[in-house]
């Protein structure tokens, strides 16, 4: 068991109503936390400008409806800008940040070293002179993003379900050009501020973990325990979407949704509390659950 201060969390982005896959991940995050004596927290990750407060509230209502309980008032990222500003100021004071003037197109078209991973930042703006920076600011006509100056190219994390995972760590963005904290910084700072030491989420985010864990070490935060669970996909093997039929709780219904989630995990339970009695991380499915609305 863990310290009473330790916590797990579920942190949806309020860009759309939760679908059955999101709900299943929330249940698993809750099961991991409760089975290890941790507190469970919910955070609404609403820094993206495509998110909506009313959707965030519906997400909270849906979580409560399926029996998910939390141990503190849900936090909203947009209410904590000072938290991110302080972390960025600390990195800047240590000369670990630099301005980036590249667009996504610039990055995609930039030459890169042989064998460099697709999508990794090629370092275009890393070593510009002061004069070059002044020139680039004038050319782009918009505020630059801030990237962290990393001293590694990979970082290894340990995942409860995947074992040791080594992934790319490039000079990633920590503050967007619009002045808003980037996802990779915000989640690391929020988790540390909330005492989250267990991160359970979909395995599509496993590749983000090395960057986030590396940033945590730069900021002096403890590295959390990770568990990246298998996704829920449609019959074509793609992410669930509204076009796949009844996928939200309002469409499926609470009782049926819980039965589907339990069945996908091999449980006989009908409530999350009953699922807790059957929960064993070692026996969790490692392959995606192909969802077929019935």
KEKE-3310 file (N, C-alpha, C; in steps of 0.2 Angstrom, whole numbers, plus 5000, padded with zeros to 4 digits):
npx = (5004:5001:5007:4996:4994:4997:4991:4980:4974:4961:4961:4952:4950:4939:4933:4924:4910:4912:4916:4913:4926:4934:4927:4929:4943:4943:4937:4947:4958:4953:4951:4965:4970:4961:4964:4977:4977:4977:4972:4959:4958:4950:4954:4951:4957:4958:4965:4967:4961:4950:4940:4927:4917:4904:4904:4914:4908:4898:4905:4910:4898:4894:4905:4902:4889:4892:4898:4910:4921:4928:4941:4943:4939:4936:4949:4952:4962:4963:4962:4974:4985:4996:5003:5009:5017:5026:5034:5039:5046:5056:5063:5068:5076:5086:5092:5087:5077:5072:5068:5056:5053:5047:5035:5022:5023:5036:5044:5041:5046:5060:5077:5084:5093:5101:5091:5084:5069:5053:5044:5051:5058:5069:5079:5080:5080:5088:5101:5102:5109:5108:5106:5100:5089:5081:5079:5071:5060:5054:5051:5042:5031:5023:5021:5034:5035:5040:5054:5060:5077:5085:5096:5097:5093:5084:5074:5070:5056:5047:5033:5019:5012:5018:5032:5049:5051:5058:5059:5058:5066:5065:5068:5056:5040:5036:5029:5016:5015:5004:5005:5000:5002:5010:5004:5013:5020:5010:5003:5013:5017:5004:5001:5012:5009:4996:4999:4999:5005:5003:5000:4987:4982:4977:4985:4990:4996:5008:5020:5022:5026:5041:5046:5038:5042:5055:5055:5049:5060:5069:5063:5063:5054:5046:5046:5031:5022:5018:5004:4999:4985:4976:4968:4951:4944:4935:4926:4934:4946:4950:4950:4937:4922:4908:4902:4902:4891:4881:4890:4892:4888:4875:4869:4871:4867:4868:4868:4870:4882:4891:4890:4896:4909:4914:4912:4922:4933:4933:4926:4913:4906:4894:4895:4906:4912:4911:4919:4931:4934:4937:4948:4964:4979:4989:4981:4975:4968:4979:4977:4969:4951:4939:4925:4908:4894:4878)
npy = (4994:5012:5029:5039:5051:5049:5048:5043:5047:5054:5062:5070:5078:5092:5091:5084:5074:5060:5044:5026:5021:5030:5030:5017:5018:5027:5020:5010:5018:5022:5010:5005:5015:5014:5001:5001:5009:5022:5040:5046:5057:5069:5078:5092:5094:5107:5117:5118:5127:5122:5117:5115:5122:5117:5104:5098:5098:5089:5078:5076:5073:5061:5052:5052:5045:5032:5027:5031:5039:5053:5061:5074:5091:5092:5098:5112:5115:5128:5136:5138:5146:5152:5142:5135:5146:5148:5136:5137:5149:5145:5135:5144:5152:5144:5143:5134:5135:5140:5151:5147:5148:5141:5134:5121:5116:5120:5112:5099:5100:5102:5098:5083:5073:5058:5043:5050:5051:5051:5066:5071:5086:5095:5104:5116:5130:5130:5134:5148:5164:5179:5190:5183:5178:5190:5194:5183:5184:5196:5191:5181:5187:5184:5178:5168:5151:5142:5131:5117:5114:5100:5087:5075:5061:5051:5043:5032:5025:5016:5005:4998:4989:4987:4986:4991:5006:5014:5030:5043:5059:5074:5092:5098:5107:5119:5130:5137:5147:5156:5159:5150:5136:5121:5105:5094:5100:5105:5094:5087:5097:5099:5086:5084:5095:5091:5079:5067:5052:5041:5037:5032:5028:5029:5018:5024:5035:5032:5034:5048:5048:5047:5060:5067:5062:5064:5079:5080:5076:5086:5097:5093:5084:5069:5054:5047:5032:5022:5016:5011:5008:4996:5002:5006:5002:5004:4994:4994:4996:5008:5024:5026:5035:5047:5043:5029:5024:5021:5027:5035:5038:5043:5038:5024:5020:5018:5006:4996:5001:4999:4985:4982:4987:4979:4966:4967:4967:4955:4952:4948:4957:4970:4983:4997:4995:4982:4977:4981:4971:4960:4965:4964:4969:4961:4953:4960:4964:4965:4968:4978:4983:4978:4987:4984:4991:4986)
npz = (5000:4998:5003:5012:5006:4992:4975:4962:4945:4934:4919:4908:4892:4889:4876:4869:4873:4884:4878:4877:4877:4884:4896:4901:4902:4913:4923:4925:4929:4941:4948:4948:4957:4969:4972:4977:4988:4986:4985:4974:4960:4950:4935:4925:4909:4902:4894:4880:4866:4860:4869:4881:4894:4898:4892:4900:4912:4910:4908:4921:4927:4920:4924:4938:4937:4933:4945:4948:4960:4969:4978:4981:4976:4959:4948:4937:4923:4917:4928:4934:4930:4935:4941:4930:4925:4934:4934:4921:4922:4931:4923:4913:4921:4923:4911:4902:4892:4875:4862:4849:4832:4823:4811:4810:4797:4794:4802:4798:4785:4787:4786:4793:4805:4800:4803:4812:4823:4816:4816:4827:4834:4825:4830:4824:4829:4840:4842:4838:4835:4844:4836:4825:4831:4833:4820:4816:4824:4819:4806:4807:4813:4824:4841:4848:4851:4866:4869:4878:4882:4879:4886:4883:4871:4872:4884:4898:4905:4917:4915:4922:4915:4902:4905:4905:4895:4882:4875:4863:4867:4862:4859:4866:4865:4878:4881:4872:4856:4859:4872:4881:4892:4886:4883:4888:4898:4906:4912:4919:4929:4935:4940:4949:4958:4963:4970:4963:4960:4952:4936:4925:4910:4892:4880:4869:4873:4878:4872:4875:4888:4891:4888:4897:4909:4909:4910:4922:4930:4928:4934:4947:4952:4958:4949:4942:4944:4930:4920:4906:4898:4887:4872:4867:4852:4836:4824:4813:4818:4822:4831:4842:4837:4835:4823:4825:4830:4845:4857:4868:4885:4887:4876:4877:4891:4908:4915:4905:4900:4910:4911:4899:4900:4911:4905:4895:4902:4907:4919:4931:4937:4941:4945:4949:4961:4963:4953:4958:4967:4959:4953:4945:4940:4933:4925:4916:4900:4886:4873:4861:4864:4854:4850:4848:4845:4852)
capx = (5000:5005:5006:4989:4995:4998:4985:4979:4969:4958:4961:4949:4950:4932:4932:4918:4907:4916:4913:4914:4933:4936:4924:4933:4950:4942:4936:4953:4962:4950:4953:4972:4971:4958:4967:4983:4976:4978:4966:4958:4957:4948:4956:4948:4962:4955:4970:4966:4955:4944:4937:4921:4916:4898:4906:4918:4903:4894:4910:4910:4891:4895:4909:4898:4884:4894:4900:4917:4921:4935:4943:4944:4935:4939:4952:4952:4968:4963:4962:4980:4991:5002:5007:5013:5021:5032:5038:5043:5051:5062:5067:5071:5081:5092:5094:5084:5072:5074:5062:5056:5049:5045:5028:5022:5026:5044:5047:5040:5050:5067:5081:5085:5099:5099:5088:5080:5062:5048:5040:5055:5060:5076:5084:5081:5080:5091:5108:5102:5112:5104:5104:5096:5082:5078:5077:5066:5054:5051:5049:5036:5025:5019:5025:5037:5034:5046:5056:5065:5084:5086:5103:5096:5089:5079:5073:5067:5051:5044:5026:5016:5009:5023:5039:5053:5049:5062:5056:5062:5065:5068:5067:5048:5037:5033:5024:5014:5015:4999:5007:4997:5007:5009:5001:5018:5022:5005:5001:5018:5016:4998:5002:5016:5005:4991:5002:4998:5011:5001:4996:4984:4979:4977:4992:4992:5000:5014:5026:5023:5029:5048:5046:5035:5046:5062:5054:5048:5067:5072:5059:5064:5048:5047:5043:5026:5021:5014:5001:4995:4980:4974:4963:4945:4943:4929:4927:4939:4953:4951:4947:4929:4919:4901:4900:4902:4884:4880:4896:4892:4884:4868:4866:4871:4864:4873:4868:4873:4889:4895:4891:4900:4916:4915:4913:4928:4939:4932:4923:4906:4903:4889:4896:4914:4914:4911:4925:4937:4935:4940:4954:4971:4983:4992:4977:4971:4969:4984:4975:4963:4945:4935:4919:4903:4887:4873)
capy = (5000:5018:5034:5042:5057:5047:5049:5042:5052:5053:5069:5071:5085:5093:5093:5080:5069:5054:5038:5020:5020:5035:5028:5011:5020:5030:5015:5007:5022:5022:5003:5005:5019:5011:4994:5002:5013:5029:5044:5047:5064:5070:5085:5093:5097:5112:5122:5118:5132:5118:5113:5119:5120:5113:5097:5096:5096:5083:5072:5074:5070:5054:5048:5050:5041:5025:5025:5034:5043:5056:5063:5082:5095:5092:5104:5114:5118:5135:5140:5138:5148:5154:5135:5134:5151:5147:5131:5140:5154:5141:5133:5149:5155:5139:5143:5128:5136:5144:5153:5143:5152:5136:5132:5114:5115:5121:5106:5094:5100:5103:5092:5080:5069:5051:5039:5054:5049:5055:5070:5074:5092:5094:5108:5122:5136:5129:5138:5154:5169:5185:5193:5178:5178:5196:5193:5178:5187:5200:5188:5177:5191:5181:5177:5162:5146:5140:5124:5115:5112:5094:5085:5068:5060:5046:5042:5026:5024:5009:5004:4992:4984:4987:4985:4997:5008:5019:5034:5049:5065:5080:5099:5099:5114:5119:5135:5138:5154:5160:5160:5145:5131:5116:5099:5090:5104:5106:5088:5086:5102:5097:5080:5086:5099:5087:5073:5061:5047:5035:5039:5027:5031:5024:5016:5029:5041:5029:5038:5054:5047:5048:5067:5070:5060:5068:5085:5080:5076:5093:5101:5090:5080:5062:5051:5043:5025:5023:5010:5013:5002:4995:5006:5003:5004:5002:4988:4995:4996:5015:5027:5027:5042:5047:5039:5022:5023:5022:5026:5039:5036:5045:5034:5017:5019:5017:4999:4993:5003:4995:4978:4981:4988:4973:4961:4968:4965:4948:4952:4946:4963:4975:4990:4998:4993:4974:4976:4981:4964:4956:4968:4961:4972:4956:4949:4965:4963:4969:4970:4983:4980:4981:4989:4983:4993:4981)
capz = (5000:4998:5007:5011:5001:4985:4972:4955:4943:4927:4917:4902:4889:4888:4869:4867:4878:4885:4875:4881:4879:4889:4903:4903:4905:4919:4928:4926:4933:4948:4950:4950:4963:4975:4974:4980:4994:4984:4983:4967:4958:4943:4933:4918:4906:4897:4891:4873:4865:4857:4874:4883:4901:4898:4891:4906:4918:4908:4909:4928:4928:4918:4929:4944:4936:4933:4951:4950:4966:4969:4985:4981:4971:4952:4946:4929:4921:4916:4934:4937:4925:4939:4942:4924:4924:4939:4931:4915:4925:4934:4918:4910:4925:4922:4904:4899:4887:4870:4858:4843:4827:4817:4811:4809:4791:4794:4806:4793:4779:4789:4786:4800:4805:4798:4808:4817:4823:4812:4821:4832:4833:4822:4833:4820:4832:4846:4842:4834:4838:4846:4829:4821:4834:4832:4813:4815:4827:4814:4800:4808:4815:4830:4847:4847:4857:4870:4869:4883:4879:4883:4886:4881:4865:4874:4892:4900:4910:4919:4915:4925:4910:4897:4907:4903:4889:4880:4870:4861:4870:4858:4862:4865:4867:4885:4881:4865:4854:4861:4879:4885:4894:4882:4887:4891:4904:4911:4915:4924:4934:4938:4944:4955:4963:4966:4973:4959:4959:4948:4930:4921:4904:4886:4878:4864:4876:4881:4869:4878:4895:4892:4888:4903:4915:4909:4912:4929:4933:4927:4939:4954:4954:4958:4943:4944:4942:4924:4918:4900:4896:4880:4870:4864:4845:4832:4820:4808:4821:4823:4837:4842:4836:4835:4818:4826:4834:4852:4861:4874:4891:4886:4871:4879:4897:4914:4917:4900:4899:4915:4909:4893:4902:4915:4901:4891:4907:4910:4925:4931:4941:4938:4948:4949:4968:4962:4949:4963:4970:4954:4949:4945:4935:4929:4921:4911:4893:4883:4866:4861:4864:4848:4852:4843:4848:4852)
cpx = (5004:5003:4999:4989:4995:4991:4986:4974:4966:4958:4959:4950:4942:4931:4926:4916:4911:4912:4915:4921:4935:4933:4928:4940:4949:4941:4943:4958:4959:4951:4960:4973:4968:4961:4974:4983:4977:4971:4965:4955:4954:4950:4953:4954:4960:4959:4969:4960:4949:4940:4931:4919:4909:4900:4910:4913:4899:4899:4910:4903:4891:4899:4905:4893:4886:4898:4907:4917:4928:4935:4944:4940:4939:4943:4951:4958:4968:4963:4968:4986:4997:5007:5012:5019:5027:5037:5042:5048:5057:5066:5071:5077:5087:5094:5092:5079:5075:5068:5062:5051:5046:5038:5028:5025:5034:5047:5046:5045:5058:5071:5083:5090:5096:5096:5084:5073:5058:5044:5045:5058:5068:5081:5085:5083:5085:5097:5108:5106:5107:5101:5099:5089:5078:5075:5071:5059:5050:5048:5042:5029:5020:5023:5028:5035:5041:5048:5061:5072:5086:5093:5103:5092:5083:5079:5069:5062:5049:5037:5024:5014:5014:5030:5042:5052:5054:5060:5060:5060:5069:5067:5060:5046:5034:5028:5022:5015:5010:5000:5004:5002:5005:5007:5007:5020:5016:5003:5007:5018:5010:4999:5006:5012:5000:4993:5000:5004:5009:4997:4994:4980:4979:4984:4994:4996:5007:5020:5027:5026:5036:5049:5044:5039:5053:5061:5053:5055:5070:5069:5060:5058:5049:5043:5037:5026:5016:5010:4997:4991:4978:4968:4956:4944:4937:4931:4932:4946:4955:4948:4940:4927:4912:4898:4899:4895:4884:4886:4896:4887:4877:4865:4866:4867:4869:4874:4872:4880:4893:4896:4896:4908:4918:4917:4920:4934:4939:4929:4916:4902:4898:4890:4904:4916:4915:4917:4931:4939:4938:4946:4960:4975:4986:4988:4973:4973:4974:4983:4970:4956:4941:4928:4914:4896:4882:4866)
cpy = (5006:5023:5037:5048:5056:5047:5046:5047:5050:5061:5070:5078:5086:5095:5089:5076:5063:5048:5032:5019:5024:5033:5022:5013:5023:5025:5011:5011:5022:5015:5003:5009:5016:5005:4995:5007:5021:5033:5044:5054:5064:5077:5086:5097:5101:5118:5123:5123:5128:5114:5118:5117:5116:5106:5094:5094:5090:5077:5071:5071:5062:5050:5047:5045:5034:5023:5028:5039:5047:5059:5070:5085:5094:5099:5105:5117:5125:5140:5141:5140:5150:5148:5134:5139:5150:5142:5133:5145:5150:5138:5138:5152:5150:5138:5137:5128:5140:5145:5149:5146:5147:5135:5124:5112:5115:5115:5100:5094:5101:5097:5089:5075:5062:5047:5043:5052:5054:5060:5074:5081:5092:5099:5115:5129:5136:5133:5144:5159:5175:5188:5189:5178:5184:5196:5188:5180:5191:5197:5184:5181:5189:5179:5169:5157:5145:5133:5123:5112:5106:5092:5077:5067:5055:5046:5036:5027:5017:5009:4998:4987:4983:4986:4992:4999:5014:5023:5040:5055:5070:5086:5100:5105:5113:5125:5137:5145:5158:5161:5155:5139:5125:5110:5095:5094:5104:5100:5086:5090:5100:5091:5081:5090:5096:5081:5067:5058:5041:5038:5033:5030:5027:5024:5020:5034:5038:5033:5045:5054:5049:5056:5070:5068:5063:5075:5085:5079:5082:5097:5098:5086:5073:5059:5046:5036:5025:5016:5013:5007:5002:4999:5002:5006:5001:4996:4988:4996:5004:5018:5027:5034:5041:5043:5031:5020:5025:5021:5030:5036:5037:5040:5026:5016:5017:5009:4995:4995:4999:4988:4977:4982:4982:4967:4961:4967:4958:4947:4951:4952:4967:4982:4991:4995:4985:4973:4977:4975:4959:4959:4965:4964:4967:4953:4954:4963:4967:4971:4974:4979:4983:4981:4988:4985:4988:4984)
cpz = (5000:5003:5006:5006:4994:4982:4964:4952:4936:4925:4909:4899:4887:4881:4866:4873:4878:4882:4879:4882:4884:4896:4905:4906:4912:4925:4930:4930:4940:4951:4953:4957:4969:4977:4978:4986:4992:4984:4976:4965:4951:4941:4926:4914:4900:4894:4884:4871:4861:4863:4877:4890:4902:4897:4897:4911:4916:4909:4916:4930:4926:4922:4935:4943:4935:4940:4953:4955:4966:4976:4986:4975:4964:4951:4938:4928:4920:4922:4937:4933:4929:4941:4936:4923:4928:4937:4925:4917:4928:4928:4914:4914:4924:4915:4900:4894:4881:4866:4851:4838:4822:4817:4810:4802:4790:4797:4801:4787:4781:4788:4793:4799:4803:4804:4813:4817:4819:4818:4826:4830:4831:4825:4829:4824:4839:4847:4838:4838:4840:4840:4825:4824:4833:4825:4812:4818:4822:4808:4801:4810:4820:4835:4846:4853:4861:4870:4875:4879:4883:4882:4885:4874:4867:4882:4893:4906:4911:4919:4918:4920:4904:4899:4906:4896:4888:4874:4868:4865:4866:4862:4861:4868:4874:4886:4873:4863:4857:4869:4883:4886:4889:4886:4891:4898:4909:4915:4920:4930:4938:4943:4950:4960:4966:4970:4969:4957:4955:4942:4926:4916:4898:4883:4872:4867:4879:4878:4872:4885:4896:4892:4895:4909:4915:4912:4920:4933:4933:4933:4946:4956:4954:4952:4945:4941:4936:4923:4912:4897:4889:4878:4868:4857:4842:4828:4815:4811:4822:4829:4837:4841:4835:4829:4819:4830:4841:4856:4867:4879:4890:4881:4873:4886:4902:4915:4911:4899:4904:4914:4903:4895:4906:4910:4897:4895:4909:4917:4925:4935:4937:4941:4948:4956:4967:4958:4953:4966:4966:4951:4950:4939:4930:4924:4916:4904:4890:4876:4866:4861:4858:4850:4847:4847:4847:4853)
residu = (UNK:UNK:UNK:UNK:UNK:UNK:UNK:UNK:UNK:UNK:UNK:UNK:UNK:UNK:UNK:UNK:UNK:UNK:UNK:UNK:UNK:UNK:UNK:UNK:UNK:UNK:UNK:UNK:UNK:UNK:UNK:UNK:UNK:UNK:UNK:UNK:UNK:UNK:UNK:UNK:UNK:UNK:UNK:UNK:UNK:UNK:UNK:UNK:UNK:UNK:UNK:UNK:UNK:UNK:UNK:UNK:UNK:UNK:UNK:UNK:UNK:UNK:UNK:UNK:UNK:UNK:UNK:UNK:UNK:UNK:UNK:UNK:UNK:UNK:UNK:UNK:UNK:UNK:UNK:UNK:UNK:UNK:UNK:UNK:UNK:UNK:UNK:UNK:UNK:UNK:UNK:UNK:UNK:UNK:UNK:UNK:UNK:UNK:UNK:UNK:UNK:UNK:UNK:UNK:UNK:UNK:UNK:UNK:UNK:UNK:UNK:UNK:UNK:UNK:UNK:UNK:UNK:UNK:UNK:UNK:UNK:UNK:UNK:UNK:UNK:UNK:UNK:UNK:UNK:UNK:UNK:UNK:UNK:UNK:UNK:UNK:UNK:UNK:UNK:UNK:UNK:UNK:UNK:UNK:UNK:UNK:UNK:UNK:UNK:UNK:UNK:UNK:UNK:UNK:UNK:UNK:UNK:UNK:UNK:UNK:UNK:UNK:UNK:UNK:UNK:UNK:UNK:UNK:UNK:UNK:UNK:UNK:UNK:UNK:UNK:UNK:UNK:UNK:UNK:UNK:UNK:UNK:UNK:UNK:UNK:UNK:UNK:UNK:UNK:UNK:UNK:UNK:UNK:UNK:UNK:UNK:UNK:UNK:UNK:UNK:UNK:UNK:UNK:UNK:UNK:UNK:UNK:UNK:UNK:UNK:UNK:UNK:UNK:UNK:UNK:UNK:UNK:UNK:UNK:UNK:UNK:UNK:UNK:UNK:UNK:UNK:UNK:UNK:UNK:UNK:UNK:UNK:UNK:UNK:UNK:UNK:UNK:UNK:UNK:UNK:UNK:UNK:UNK:UNK:UNK:UNK:UNK:UNK:UNK:UNK:UNK:UNK:UNK:UNK:UNK:UNK:UNK:UNK:UNK:UNK:UNK:UNK:UNK:UNK:UNK:UNK:UNK:UNK:UNK:UNK:UNK:UNK:UNK:UNK:UNK:UNK:UNK:UNK:UNK:UNK:UNK:UNK:UNK:UNK:UNK:UNK:UNK:UNK:UNK:UNK:UNK:UNK:UNK:UNK)
# end
